[in-house]
């Protein structure tokens, strides 16, 4: 997700000027590009499940508008910058809009092709068995369903930003959102958690390499494959914490992040602090996601 300051939706949405279709009866405003209302309803339902679950768990109510856009409407609402996020890359804008593509980003097909080319045959067969085949690269797995589940990750980012939670490293903010994603899926979509888990486990089979921490910025990453695999490495780590202690570490983490406690600069000390205040599995991630670099499973 692009790191953009969150702002409450203080003014009514300009429906007539937007040209978008409203979807009523959600706890937040939902608008969709014309002819994409059905897809937007599915996204909104997933967002709603994440909204209610995380609101109850963390004790904080986020304020946002969900805009589900096609490629034509995307440039009008995407975060304004010299390099706005490419179509399909979900992000939150300073105007209080959670922007999501009506269809998944094309980069998911690149990830599928890379997995087909580099995973061991047994691991690839298992992924295809669970996910089906990608229509653009049939030897690879269809990751559309995984992409659909990630709205919970974005809602967690919105909550953290609006609640004033701060994270001393980029990877910590992403790990927190991934922990929230795991918790939401475990409670509301076990099949979705299984699909995410099989993908995260398969990523372990890729040869490790060191890349910059900016790979976690999907919107600006030159290599979407490295970005996805880095996120999956985080997901595996936080899942260990969830499997051991359910959501208690996540709640402790959220409360501590809102206090803006000082964090040590050294990776080893940061890991010890995370192990003490959050969970040992999260603390171990500090050794892999050091300052200015990220160790991920990535084949050449």
Backbone as CSV, one residue per row, in Angstrom:
resi,resn,N_x,N_y,N_z,CA_x,CA_y,CA_z,C_x,C_y,C_z
1,UNK,0.842,-1.202,0.000,0.000,0.000,0.000,0.866,1.237,0.000
2,UNK,0.419,2.258,-0.729,1.147,3.512,-0.756,0.975,4.250,0.552
3,UNK,2.056,4.736,1.140,1.987,5.434,2.417,1.547,6.863,2.190
4,UNK,0.256,7.135,2.370,-0.314,8.454,2.185,-1.068,8.814,3.443
5,UNK,-0.925,10.036,3.908,-1.583,10.438,5.139,-3.084,10.286,5.022
6,UNK,-3.683,9.692,6.068,-5.112,9.482,6.073,-5.837,10.738,6.511
7,UNK,-7.025,10.936,5.969,-7.831,12.078,6.358,-9.281,11.646,6.444
8,UNK,-10.039,12.123,7.434,-11.438,11.736,7.551,-12.245,12.280,6.385
9,UNK,-13.329,11.595,6.067,-14.200,12.020,4.974,-15.181,13.047,5.531
10,UNK,-14.765,14.290,5.580,-15.538,15.336,6.251,-16.631,15.914,5.377
11,UNK,-16.517,15.822,4.057,-17.504,16.412,3.157,-18.234,15.317,2.392
12,UNK,-19.485,15.570,2.021,-20.238,14.567,1.263,-19.563,14.257,-0.071
13,UNK,-19.755,13.048,-0.538,-19.176,12.630,-1.806,-19.948,13.274,-2.958
14,UNK,-19.238,13.807,-3.935,-19.857,14.483,-5.073,-20.303,13.444,-6.102
15,UNK,-21.475,12.863,-5.878,-21.930,11.762,-6.720,-22.111,12.196,-8.175
16,UNK,-22.791,13.303,-8.405,-23.089,13.688,-9.779,-21.812,13.940,-10.571
17,UNK,-20.862,14.640,-9.958,-19.617,14.936,-10.655,-18.752,13.686,-10.844
18,UNK,-18.895,12.740,-9.956,-18.033,11.551,-10.018,-18.366,10.649,-11.192
19,UNK,-19.644,10.569,-11.548,-20.046,9.640,-12.583,-20.061,8.196,-12.126
20,UNK,-19.899,7.965,-10.813,-19.853,6.606,-10.276,-21.234,6.163,-9.796
21,UNK,-21.387,4.867,-9.641,-22.639,4.265,-9.186,-22.574,3.995,-7.690
22,UNK,-23.544,4.471,-6.911,-23.514,4.199,-5.463,-23.998,2.791,-5.151
23,UNK,-23.412,2.204,-4.120,-23.868,0.924,-3.585,-24.285,1.174,-2.134
24,UNK,-25.579,1.196,-1.846,-26.042,1.545,-0.505,-25.951,0.381,0.481
25,UNK,-26.231,0.707,1.736,-26.369,-0.252,2.831,-25.057,-0.886,3.266
26,UNK,-24.001,-0.127,3.187,-22.733,-0.527,3.795,-22.391,0.492,4.878
27,UNK,-21.566,0.141,5.858,-21.237,1.090,6.931,-20.273,2.186,6.506
28,UNK,-19.870,2.191,5.257,-19.021,3.225,4.671,-19.527,3.463,3.255
29,UNK,-19.230,4.609,2.695,-19.655,4.916,1.332,-18.966,3.977,0.343
30,UNK,-19.738,3.441,-0.595,-19.189,2.590,-1.644,-19.644,3.132,-2.994
31,UNK,-18.704,3.332,-3.891,-19.004,3.812,-5.235,-18.233,2.966,-6.239
32,UNK,-18.859,2.730,-7.387,-18.247,1.864,-8.388,-18.331,2.488,-9.765
33,UNK,-17.371,2.153,-10.603,-17.458,2.527,-12.010,-18.698,1.877,-12.618
34,UNK,-19.308,2.594,-13.547,-20.515,2.076,-14.185,-20.242,0.717,-14.832
35,UNK,-21.208,-0.184,-14.708,-21.157,-1.566,-15.205,-20.278,-2.475,-14.348
36,UNK,-19.764,-1.953,-13.229,-18.943,-2.795,-12.350,-19.548,-2.920,-10.954
37,UNK,-20.853,-2.700,-10.838,-21.497,-2.740,-9.530,-21.427,-4.127,-8.897
38,UNK,-21.558,-5.171,-9.705,-21.531,-6.526,-9.150,-20.165,-6.849,-8.555
39,UNK,-19.104,-6.514,-9.287,-17.750,-6.741,-8.759,-17.519,-5.889,-7.521
40,UNK,-18.005,-4.651,-7.545,-17.819,-3.756,-6.403,-18.537,-4.280,-5.172
41,UNK,-19.701,-4.896,-5.356,-20.440,-5.434,-4.216,-19.640,-6.536,-3.519
42,UNK,-18.960,-7.366,-4.290,-18.144,-8.425,-3.691,-16.971,-7.838,-2.908
43,UNK,-16.319,-6.820,-3.486,-15.225,-6.151,-2.786,-15.738,-5.504,-1.506
44,UNK,-16.889,-4.824,-1.610,-17.447,-4.135,-0.452,-17.822,-5.109,0.655
45,UNK,-18.330,-6.269,0.296,-18.677,-7.266,1.310,-17.441,-7.755,2.056
46,UNK,-16.358,-7.959,1.322,-15.107,-8.350,1.982,-14.597,-7.227,2.881
47,UNK,-14.663,-5.998,2.371,-14.220,-4.856,3.167,-15.081,-4.702,4.418
48,UNK,-16.376,-4.955,4.279,-17.279,-4.834,5.418,-16.954,-5.856,6.505
49,UNK,-16.640,-7.078,6.100,-16.273,-8.098,7.088,-15.004,-7.687,7.832
50,UNK,-14.036,-7.169,7.096,-12.804,-6.703,7.739,-13.084,-5.505,8.638
51,UNK,-13.916,-4.594,8.178,-14.267,-3.391,8.937,-14.851,-3.761,10.298
52,UNK,-15.867,-4.608,10.300,-16.521,-4.946,11.565,-15.615,-5.763,12.466
53,UNK,-14.899,-6.726,11.897,-14.042,-7.569,12.736,-12.935,-6.744,13.390
54,UNK,-12.228,-5.937,12.603,-11.112,-5.168,13.146,-11.602,-4.032,14.034
55,UNK,-12.760,-3.472,13.733,-13.322,-2.427,14.594,-13.581,-2.970,16.000
56,UNK,-14.162,-4.159,16.061,-14.427,-4.769,17.382,-13.127,-5.178,18.065
57,UNK,-12.221,-5.760,17.299,-10.991,-6.276,17.887,-10.097,-5.164,18.414
58,UNK,-9.927,-4.110,17.628,-8.971,-3.053,17.956,-9.613,-1.857,18.656
59,UNK,-10.936,-1.809,18.683,-11.613,-0.726,19.373,-11.456,0.618,18.703
60,UNK,-11.399,0.611,17.373,-11.252,1.864,16.631,-12.126,1.814,15.395
61,UNK,-12.821,2.919,15.099,-13.708,3.005,13.947,-13.061,3.831,12.841
62,UNK,-12.703,3.221,11.716,-12.107,3.987,10.613,-13.184,4.704,9.810
63,UNK,-12.784,5.764,9.133,-13.673,6.519,8.256,-13.065,6.548,6.857
64,UNK,-13.769,6.009,5.902,-13.247,6.002,4.537,-14.382,5.794,3.548
65,UNK,-14.095,6.076,2.285,-14.982,5.742,1.176,-14.290,4.693,0.320
66,UNK,-15.019,3.686,-0.050,-14.481,2.633,-0.903,-14.891,2.911,-2.347
67,UNK,-13.892,3.126,-3.208,-14.135,3.352,-4.629,-13.574,2.175,-5.415
68,UNK,-14.436,1.469,-6.130,-14.035,0.322,-6.943,-14.101,0.761,-8.398
69,UNK,-12.943,0.875,-9.031,-12.833,1.596,-10.300,-12.323,0.715,-11.435
70,UNK,-12.767,1.052,-12.638,-12.188,0.426,-13.818,-10.993,1.252,-14.283
71,UNK,-10.339,0.784,-15.342,-9.118,1.453,-15.798,-9.383,2.879,-16.276
72,UNK,-10.576,3.140,-16.813,-10.885,4.482,-17.312,-11.047,5.487,-16.176
73,UNK,-11.671,5.064,-15.069,-11.899,5.966,-13.940,-10.685,6.068,-13.013
74,UNK,-9.797,5.111,-13.087,-8.664,5.040,-12.159,-7.854,6.346,-12.091
75,UNK,-7.445,6.931,-13.214,-6.603,8.141,-13.129,-7.307,9.322,-12.463
76,UNK,-8.637,9.355,-12.473,-9.366,10.489,-11.895,-9.370,10.470,-10.372
77,UNK,-9.212,9.281,-9.792,-9.334,9.172,-8.345,-8.085,8.649,-7.650
78,UNK,-7.185,8.000,-8.368,-5.968,7.458,-7.754,-5.163,8.581,-7.117
79,UNK,-4.359,8.224,-6.142,-3.567,9.214,-5.409,-2.772,10.076,-6.371
80,UNK,-2.956,11.398,-6.335,-2.227,12.268,-7.262,-0.744,12.323,-6.926
81,UNK,0.083,12.062,-7.893,1.535,12.135,-7.721,2.162,12.055,-9.099
82,UNK,3.472,12.218,-9.140,4.158,12.109,-10.430,4.111,10.689,-10.964
83,UNK,3.939,9.708,-10.060,3.837,8.308,-10.466,2.712,7.657,-9.666
84,UNK,1.450,7.872,-10.053,0.328,7.290,-9.309,0.375,5.767,-9.358
85,UNK,-0.212,5.107,-8.382,-0.199,3.639,-8.378,-0.802,3.084,-9.654
86,UNK,-0.208,2.036,-10.210,-0.772,1.441,-11.424,-2.147,0.857,-11.165
87,UNK,-2.907,0.693,-12.225,-4.268,0.198,-12.089,-4.299,-1.133,-11.334
88,UNK,-5.220,-1.204,-10.394,-5.416,-2.430,-9.629,-4.657,-2.492,-8.326
89,UNK,-3.710,-1.576,-8.100,-2.946,-1.569,-6.843,-3.723,-0.743,-5.819
90,UNK,-4.307,-1.399,-4.836,-5.145,-0.733,-3.847,-4.320,0.244,-3.015
91,UNK,-4.937,1.383,-2.659,-4.239,2.377,-1.852,-5.255,3.332,-1.235
92,UNK,-4.805,4.074,-0.233,-5.649,5.025,0.484,-5.154,6.425,0.189
93,UNK,-6.076,7.337,-0.127,-5.683,8.686,-0.509,-5.906,9.666,0.629
94,UNK,-5.300,10.843,0.503,-5.446,11.880,1.513,-6.878,12.383,1.596
95,UNK,-7.679,12.140,0.557,-9.075,12.549,0.572,-9.994,11.563,1.262
96,UNK,-9.430,10.491,1.827,-10.241,9.513,2.543,-10.821,8.429,1.674
97,UNK,-10.251,8.211,0.484,-10.746,7.200,-0.435,-9.857,5.953,-0.399
98,UNK,-10.457,4.812,-0.201,-9.772,3.540,-0.368,-10.047,3.101,-1.804
99,UNK,-9.012,3.152,-2.646,-9.147,2.925,-4.082,-8.777,1.476,-4.402
100,UNK,-9.688,0.781,-5.084,-9.486,-0.631,-5.422,-9.872,-0.820,-6.884
101,UNK,-9.168,-1.686,-7.578,-9.500,-1.974,-8.966,-10.711,-2.882,-9.080
102,UNK,-11.519,-2.665,-10.114,-12.659,-3.545,-10.364,-12.194,-4.927,-10.807
103,UNK,-10.980,-5.013,-11.300,-10.340,-6.286,-11.631,-8.939,-6.286,-11.029
104,UNK,-8.358,-7.451,-10.755,-7.026,-7.499,-10.155,-5.965,-6.875,-11.044
105,UNK,-4.889,-6.420,-10.437,-3.769,-5.840,-11.175,-3.150,-6.878,-12.107
106,UNK,-2.681,-6.399,-13.258,-2.051,-7.294,-14.235,-0.806,-7.965,-13.671
107,UNK,-0.198,-7.335,-12.676,1.041,-7.888,-12.111,0.839,-9.287,-11.540
108,UNK,-0.395,-9.629,-11.159,-0.627,-10.978,-10.627,-0.340,-12.044,-11.675
109,UNK,-0.566,-11.733,-12.943,-0.233,-12.693,-14.001,1.280,-12.856,-14.116
110,UNK,2.027,-11.767,-13.903,3.492,-11.867,-13.905,3.976,-12.751,-12.766
111,UNK,3.333,-12.619,-11.606,3.708,-13.462,-10.466,3.421,-14.926,-10.790
112,UNK,2.269,-15.199,-11.396,1.924,-16.572,-11.758,2.947,-17.157,-12.728
113,UNK,3.358,-16.359,-13.712,4.340,-16.833,-14.686,5.678,-17.117,-14.013
114,UNK,6.061,-16.255,-13.064,7.331,-16.462,-12.373,7.289,-17.734,-11.525
115,UNK,6.181,-17.956,-10.839,6.057,-19.168,-10.040,6.130,-20.408,-10.919
116,UNK,5.488,-20.356,-12.077,5.528,-21.500,-12.990,6.939,-21.780,-13.471
117,UNK,7.725,-20.731,-13.637,9.083,-20.889,-14.170,10.086,-21.322,-13.115
118,UNK,9.830,-21.006,-11.840,10.880,-21.180,-10.839,10.541,-22.112,-9.674
119,UNK,9.283,-22.433,-9.477,8.962,-23.331,-8.377,9.324,-24.777,-8.728
120,UNK,9.705,-25.570,-7.745,9.868,-27.005,-7.988,8.548,-27.605,-8.473
121,UNK,8.593,-28.614,-9.314,7.360,-29.168,-9.904,6.309,-29.568,-8.874
122,UNK,6.737,-30.176,-7.780,5.755,-30.622,-6.793,5.029,-29.438,-6.163
123,UNK,5.783,-28.388,-5.809,5.175,-27.202,-5.211,4.236,-26.523,-6.197
124,UNK,4.626,-26.469,-7.466,3.785,-25.846,-8.482,2.492,-26.638,-8.670
125,UNK,2.592,-27.950,-8.716,1.383,-28.770,-8.875,0.408,-28.533,-7.730
126,UNK,0.918,-28.407,-6.518,0.048,-28.186,-5.364,-0.646,-26.832,-5.468
127,UNK,0.094,-25.807,-5.897,-0.519,-24.489,-6.046,-1.627,-24.518,-7.108
128,UNK,-1.352,-25.145,-8.237,-2.350,-25.209,-9.305,-3.565,-26.018,-8.841
129,UNK,-3.337,-27.057,-8.048,-4.457,-27.850,-7.535,-5.377,-26.995,-6.666
130,UNK,-4.803,-26.137,-5.830,-5.592,-25.315,-4.912,-6.198,-24.104,-5.617
131,UNK,-5.420,-23.463,-6.501,-5.822,-22.182,-7.069,-6.393,-22.267,-8.484
132,UNK,-6.187,-23.369,-9.165,-6.540,-23.420,-10.573,-5.444,-22.802,-11.424
133,UNK,-5.675,-22.711,-12.723,-4.647,-22.227,-13.646,-4.906,-20.779,-14.045
134,UNK,-3.832,-20.011,-14.121,-3.919,-18.621,-14.562,-4.291,-18.581,-16.038
135,UNK,-5.257,-17.730,-16.407,-5.709,-17.728,-17.796,-4.666,-17.128,-18.738
136,UNK,-3.807,-16.241,-18.232,-2.785,-15.647,-19.092,-1.545,-16.528,-19.193
137,UNK,-1.243,-17.249,-18.129,-0.082,-18.142,-18.082,-0.545,-19.471,-17.488
138,UNK,-1.168,-20.332,-18.286,-1.786,-21.563,-17.771,-0.888,-22.469,-16.934
139,UNK,0.429,-22.510,-17.165,1.233,-23.357,-16.267,1.263,-22.841,-14.831
140,UNK,0.965,-21.554,-14.623,1.016,-20.966,-13.299,-0.332,-20.974,-12.610
141,UNK,-0.352,-20.709,-11.299,-1.602,-20.720,-10.538,-2.409,-19.443,-10.761
142,UNK,-3.728,-19.564,-10.681,-4.621,-18.415,-10.770,-4.675,-17.741,-9.396
143,UNK,-4.106,-16.547,-9.280,-3.997,-15.863,-7.988,-5.094,-14.814,-7.786
144,UNK,-6.111,-14.838,-8.639,-7.186,-13.854,-8.533,-7.870,-13.903,-7.177
145,UNK,-8.151,-15.100,-6.689,-8.852,-15.227,-5.411,-8.004,-14.695,-4.257
146,UNK,-6.687,-14.885,-4.323,-5.807,-14.326,-3.301,-5.850,-12.805,-3.357
147,UNK,-5.784,-12.257,-4.569,-5.838,-10.805,-4.713,-7.120,-10.245,-4.101
148,UNK,-8.225,-10.963,-4.262,-9.508,-10.489,-3.738,-9.519,-10.407,-2.211
149,UNK,-8.749,-11.260,-1.548,-8.768,-11.273,-0.077,-7.993,-10.108,0.535
150,UNK,-7.154,-9.440,-0.257,-6.208,-8.475,0.308,-6.851,-7.161,0.732
151,UNK,-8.147,-6.997,0.500,-8.808,-5.772,0.947,-8.717,-5.634,2.470
152,UNK,-8.671,-6.754,3.191,-8.538,-6.693,4.656,-7.198,-6.077,5.049
153,UNK,-6.158,-6.357,4.293,-4.842,-5.749,4.511,-4.944,-4.234,4.384
154,UNK,-5.670,-3.766,3.379,-5.802,-2.328,3.160,-6.633,-1.664,4.255
155,UNK,-7.701,-2.315,4.692,-8.504,-1.760,5.785,-7.659,-1.642,7.051
156,UNK,-6.790,-2.607,7.293,-5.908,-2.535,8.459,-4.964,-1.344,8.364
157,UNK,-4.450,-1.058,7.169,-3.618,0.130,6.984,-4.391,1.403,7.300
158,UNK,-5.636,1.474,6.833,-6.464,2.655,7.097,-6.652,2.839,8.603
159,UNK,-6.961,1.768,9.301,-7.158,1.839,10.752,-5.887,2.313,11.434
160,UNK,-4.749,1.732,11.078,-3.489,2.101,11.726,-3.173,3.573,11.501
161,UNK,-3.332,4.058,10.271,-3.020,5.451,9.971,-3.954,6.404,10.700
162,UNK,-5.259,6.109,10.671,-6.210,7.021,11.294,-6.142,6.971,12.816
163,UNK,-5.714,5.855,13.367,-5.593,5.730,14.822,-4.298,6.337,15.354
164,UNK,-3.423,6.770,14.454,-2.156,7.354,14.878,-1.094,6.342,15.236
165,UNK,-1.252,5.099,14.765,-0.229,4.083,15.011,0.994,4.382,14.157
166,UNK,2.166,4.264,14.744,3.405,4.516,14.015,4.299,3.283,14.078
167,UNK,5.032,3.066,12.992,5.932,1.919,12.887,7.298,2.427,12.434
168,UNK,8.366,2.100,13.159,9.684,2.664,12.842,10.276,2.169,11.526
169,UNK,9.789,1.059,11.002,10.265,0.531,9.722,9.069,0.235,8.825
170,UNK,9.261,0.349,7.545,8.184,0.063,6.599,7.689,-1.372,6.736
171,UNK,8.625,-2.300,6.916,8.207,-3.687,6.966,7.323,-3.979,8.173
172,UNK,7.472,-3.203,9.243,6.619,-3.409,10.415,5.171,-3.024,10.118
173,UNK,4.969,-1.915,9.389,3.616,-1.524,9.013,2.965,-2.587,8.135
174,UNK,3.757,-3.154,7.217,3.216,-4.197,6.344,2.953,-5.486,7.122
175,UNK,3.834,-5.821,8.047,3.624,-7.027,8.852,2.377,-6.896,9.708
176,UNK,2.153,-5.710,10.279,0.942,-5.485,11.070,-0.304,-5.699,10.214
177,UNK,-0.320,-5.111,9.010,-1.484,-5.262,8.133,-1.665,-6.714,7.706
178,UNK,-0.568,-7.439,7.515,-0.675,-8.852,7.154,-1.191,-9.689,8.316
179,UNK,-0.806,-9.344,9.537,-1.330,-10.031,10.717,-2.846,-9.824,10.773
180,UNK,-3.290,-8.582,10.559,-4.727,-8.304,10.553,-5.425,-9.093,9.451
181,UNK,-4.803,-9.185,8.287,-5.357,-9.969,7.182,-5.545,-11.426,7.586
182,UNK,-4.527,-12.015,8.188,-4.614,-13.410,8.634,-5.761,-13.575,9.623
183,UNK,-5.878,-12.658,10.583,-6.930,-12.755,11.588,-8.317,-12.641,10.966
184,UNK,-8.488,-11.694,10.044,-9.789,-11.516,9.385,-10.165,-12.763,8.593
185,UNK,-9.231,-13.285,7.808,-9.535,-14.468,7.010,-9.816,-15.680,7.882
186,UNK,-9.079,-15.841,8.960,-9.299,-16.985,9.845,-10.709,-16.975,10.417
187,UNK,-11.241,-15.787,10.680,-12.566,-15.678,11.284,-13.691,-15.619,10.254
188,UNK,-13.420,-15.098,9.057,-14.505,-14.854,8.103,-14.384,-15.630,6.800
189,UNK,-13.207,-16.144,6.476,-12.995,-16.806,5.184,-11.872,-17.834,5.312
190,UNK,-12.128,-18.957,5.978,-11.068,-19.972,6.146,-10.501,-20.474,4.823
191,UNK,-11.338,-20.588,3.801,-10.831,-21.035,2.500,-9.855,-20.012,1.929
192,UNK,-10.155,-18.732,2.138,-9.241,-17.685,1.682,-7.921,-17.733,2.418
193,UNK,-7.967,-18.018,3.715,-6.726,-18.152,4.488,-5.912,-19.333,3.971
194,UNK,-6.588,-20.422,3.629,-5.871,-21.589,3.100,-5.186,-21.250,1.780
195,UNK,-5.873,-20.522,0.906,-5.255,-20.140,-0.370,-4.038,-19.248,-0.131
196,UNK,-4.180,-18.286,0.758,-3.049,-17.408,1.073,-1.899,-18.216,1.661
197,UNK,-2.225,-19.142,2.546,-1.191,-19.950,3.190,-0.437,-20.837,2.220
198,UNK,-1.147,-21.449,1.271,-0.443,-22.293,0.297,0.516,-21.465,-0.550
199,UNK,0.129,-20.247,-0.865,1.014,-19.375,-1.639,2.226,-18.960,-0.818
200,UNK,2.001,-18.636,0.450,3.113,-18.244,1.318,4.090,-19.398,1.517
201,UNK,3.577,-20.608,1.667,4.460,-21.764,1.839,5.240,-22.051,0.562
202,UNK,4.602,-21.894,-0.573,5.305,-22.137,-1.842,6.447,-21.163,-2.037
203,UNK,6.277,-19.926,-1.545,7.319,-18.914,-1.711,8.610,-19.307,-1.007
204,UNK,8.518,-20.176,-0.015,9.724,-20.626,0.695,10.656,-21.400,-0.218
205,UNK,10.095,-21.989,-1.264,10.910,-22.818,-2.159,11.768,-21.990,-3.103
206,UNK,11.540,-20.691,-3.170,12.334,-19.854,-4.061,13.666,-19.513,-3.405
207,UNK,14.712,-19.427,-4.221,16.054,-19.164,-3.687,16.106,-17.784,-3.048
208,UNK,16.711,-17.642,-1.857,16.744,-16.346,-1.179,17.726,-15.377,-1.838
209,UNK,17.392,-14.109,-1.738,18.281,-13.043,-2.198,17.955,-11.797,-1.387
210,UNK,18.881,-10.841,-1.329,18.670,-9.603,-0.577,18.271,-8.492,-1.540
211,UNK,17.188,-7.806,-1.199,16.742,-6.665,-2.000,16.408,-5.513,-1.066
212,UNK,16.205,-4.329,-1.625,15.904,-3.174,-0.807,14.520,-3.248,-0.190
213,UNK,14.360,-2.585,0.948,13.071,-2.583,1.634,11.986,-1.915,0.793
214,UNK,12.378,-1.113,-0.200,11.380,-0.463,-1.038,10.606,-1.465,-1.888
215,UNK,11.034,-2.716,-1.923,10.270,-3.739,-2.639,8.896,-3.944,-2.019
216,UNK,8.726,-3.562,-0.756,7.429,-3.701,-0.112,6.427,-2.676,-0.610
217,UNK,6.891,-1.660,-1.304,6.004,-0.657,-1.867,5.523,-1.150,-3.221
218,UNK,4.370,-1.838,-3.223,3.872,-2.448,-4.455,3.647,-1.397,-5.525
219,UNK,3.177,-0.217,-5.112,2.839,0.813,-6.095,4.056,1.298,-6.861
220,UNK,5.220,1.303,-6.205,6.389,1.832,-6.867,7.448,0.795,-7.173
221,UNK,7.157,-0.456,-6.899,8.161,-1.498,-7.071,8.424,-1.766,-8.550
222,UNK,9.703,-1.839,-8.910,10.057,-2.178,-10.282,9.826,-3.657,-10.541
223,UNK,9.831,-4.461,-9.495,9.695,-5.904,-9.610,8.514,-6.366,-8.755
224,UNK,7.312,-6.511,-9.335,6.161,-6.925,-8.540,6.317,-8.312,-7.941
225,UNK,7.099,-9.187,-8.591,7.310,-10.522,-8.045,8.051,-10.431,-6.716
226,UNK,9.126,-9.640,-6.676,9.872,-9.474,-5.433,8.993,-8.868,-4.347
227,UNK,8.129,-7.935,-4.732,7.244,-7.303,-3.768,6.276,-8.316,-3.169
228,UNK,5.646,-9.129,-4.007,4.684,-10.116,-3.523,5.367,-11.136,-2.626
229,UNK,6.538,-11.600,-3.030,7.217,-12.617,-2.235,7.692,-12.044,-0.900
230,UNK,8.102,-10.782,-0.883,8.458,-10.146,0.387,7.257,-10.093,1.313
231,UNK,6.088,-9.753,0.769,4.879,-9.727,1.586,4.526,-11.124,2.100
232,UNK,4.736,-12.134,1.274,4.441,-13.494,1.705,5.386,-13.952,2.803
233,UNK,6.631,-13.479,2.764,7.572,-13.794,3.835,7.081,-13.216,5.154
234,UNK,6.597,-11.987,5.118,6.008,-11.386,6.317,4.785,-12.164,6.769
235,UNK,3.966,-12.568,5.822,2.725,-13.274,6.168,3.016,-14.578,6.894
236,UNK,4.017,-15.310,6.427,4.377,-16.554,7.110,4.795,-16.275,8.549
237,UNK,5.555,-15.202,8.755,6.007,-14.882,10.110,4.863,-14.535,11.040
238,UNK,3.955,-13.677,10.582,2.866,-13.267,11.471,1.858,-14.394,11.656
239,UNK,1.761,-15.292,10.675,0.858,-16.431,10.868,1.328,-17.295,12.031
240,UNK,2.635,-17.440,12.193,3.146,-18.202,13.333,2.666,-17.585,14.645
241,UNK,2.669,-16.264,14.704,2.189,-15.591,15.915,0.702,-15.835,16.105
242,UNK,-0.070,-15.763,15.024,-1.515,-15.983,15.130,-1.811,-17.419,15.561
243,UNK,-1.112,-18.383,14.966,-1.358,-19.792,15.293,-1.044,-20.088,16.754
244,UNK,-0.072,-19.368,17.304,0.334,-19.616,18.687,-0.515,-18.859,19.696
245,UNK,-0.865,-17.603,19.387,-1.508,-16.758,20.394,-2.737,-16.016,19.866
246,UNK,-3.266,-16.446,18.732,-4.476,-15.856,18.163,-4.265,-14.351,17.939
247,UNK,-5.163,-13.505,18.395,-5.068,-12.076,18.101,-4.459,-11.258,19.228
248,UNK,-4.078,-11.880,20.318,-3.545,-11.105,21.447,-2.302,-10.311,21.067
249,UNK,-1.340,-10.890,20.338,-0.175,-10.076,19.925,-0.556,-8.916,19.019
250,UNK,-1.544,-9.122,18.152,-1.963,-8.049,17.246,-2.526,-6.867,18.031
251,UNK,-3.348,-7.146,19.017,-3.926,-6.070,19.830,-2.828,-5.358,20.622
252,UNK,-1.897,-6.116,21.208,-0.776,-5.489,21.934,0.037,-4.609,21.001
253,UNK,0.269,-5.086,19.807,1.052,-4.342,18.815,0.365,-3.037,18.456
254,UNK,-0.938,-3.091,18.208,-1.700,-1.896,17.861,-1.635,-0.874,18.996
255,UNK,-1.837,-1.329,20.215,-1.813,-0.406,21.352,-0.434,0.222,21.522
256,UNK,0.613,-0.586,21.372,1.974,-0.060,21.516,2.307,0.924,20.406
257,UNK,1.861,0.623,19.173,2.149,1.515,18.039,1.456,2.863,18.205
258,UNK,0.328,2.884,18.857,-0.371,4.157,19.084,0.330,4.996,20.153
259,UNK,1.131,4.357,20.988,1.896,5.085,21.997,3.175,5.682,21.433
260,UNK,3.544,5.281,20.218,4.732,5.812,19.542,5.981,5.660,20.405
261,UNK,6.197,4.430,20.880,7.366,4.170,21.702,8.642,4.260,20.871
262,UNK,9.737,4.746,21.442,10.999,4.776,20.689,11.478,3.366,20.383
263,UNK,12.021,3.190,19.192,12.507,1.878,18.772,14.013,1.928,18.565
264,UNK,14.715,0.854,18.904,16.169,0.828,18.692,16.509,0.798,17.217
265,UNK,17.681,1.319,16.876,18.123,1.337,15.486,18.652,-0.030,15.042
266,UNK,19.320,-0.727,15.942,19.936,-2.007,15.591,18.867,-3.077,15.383
267,UNK,19.041,-3.880,14.320,18.065,-4.919,14.016,17.921,-5.909,15.171
268,UNK,19.041,-6.284,15.780,18.971,-7.273,16.851,18.175,-6.755,18.031
269,UNK,18.395,-5.497,18.391,17.658,-4.921,19.516,16.177,-4.748,19.164
270,UNK,15.909,-4.361,17.908,14.521,-4.241,17.473,13.826,-5.595,17.557
271,UNK,14.505,-6.634,17.131,13.936,-7.972,17.214,13.623,-8.376,18.641
272,UNK,14.518,-8.049,19.560,14.265,-8.374,20.962,13.051,-7.624,21.494
273,UNK,12.924,-6.339,21.109,11.787,-5.560,21.564,10.482,-6.135,21.028
274,UNK,10.466,-6.517,19.746,9.265,-7.085,19.157,8.917,-8.432,19.787
275,UNK,9.936,-9.233,20.059,9.693,-10.526,20.704,9.091,-10.341,22.094
276,UNK,9.538,-9.323,22.782,9.035,-9.063,24.140,7.639,-8.446,24.121
277,UNK,7.422,-7.467,23.245,6.183,-6.685,23.286,5.089,-7.231,22.381
278,UNK,5.464,-8.007,21.341,4.459,-8.517,20.407,4.456,-10.045,20.442
279,UNK,5.439,-10.671,19.781,5.536,-12.129,19.758,6.909,-12.500,19.208
280,UNK,7.415,-13.644,19.634,8.737,-14.086,19.195,8.815,-14.239,17.676
281,UNK,7.729,-14.707,17.049,7.750,-14.885,15.599,7.904,-13.554,14.880
282,UNK,7.297,-12.503,15.392,7.458,-11.181,14.813,8.873,-10.672,15.058
283,UNK,9.410,-10.946,16.240,10.776,-10.549,16.534,11.779,-11.181,15.592
284,UNK,11.541,-12.429,15.206,12.470,-13.108,14.297,12.489,-12.480,12.915
285,UNK,11.408,-11.809,12.536,11.386,-11.158,11.221,12.425,-10.045,11.107
286,UNK,12.814,-9.459,12.243,13.784,-8.363,12.201,15.115,-8.813,11.619
287,UNK,15.463,-10.078,11.800,16.727,-10.582,11.261,16.675,-10.704,9.743
288,UNK,15.468,-10.833,9.178,15.322,-10.985,7.736,15.053,-9.657,7.053
289,UNK,14.436,-8.744,7.774,14.074,-7.451,7.199,14.891,-6.366,7.875
290,UNK,16.182,-6.359,7.599,17.052,-5.376,8.219,16.890,-4.005,7.604
291,UNK,17.458,-3.015,8.245,17.375,-1.629,7.758,17.957,-1.543,6.352
292,UNK,17.150,-1.072,5.413,17.611,-0.862,4.055,17.695,-2.103,3.206
293,UNK,17.284,-3.257,3.750,17.324,-4.461,2.933,16.215,-5.392,3.405
294,UNK,15.876,-6.334,2.547,14.896,-7.345,2.876,15.378,-8.659,2.311
295,UNK,15.380,-9.687,3.115,15.731,-11.020,2.626,14.444,-11.726,2.284
296,UNK,14.302,-12.118,1.028,13.094,-12.796,0.593,13.473,-14.042,-0.171
297,UNK,12.486,-14.888,-0.445,12.704,-16.039,-1.285,12.474,-15.622,-2.726
298,UNK,13.506,-15.533,-3.489,13.401,-14.988,-4.854,14.362,-15.736,-5.761
299,UNK,13.845,-16.325,-6.817,14.715,-17.025,-7.760,15.228,-16.064,-8.810
300,UNK,16.403,-16.331,-9.304,16.991,-15.461,-10.328,16.300,-15.698,-11.658
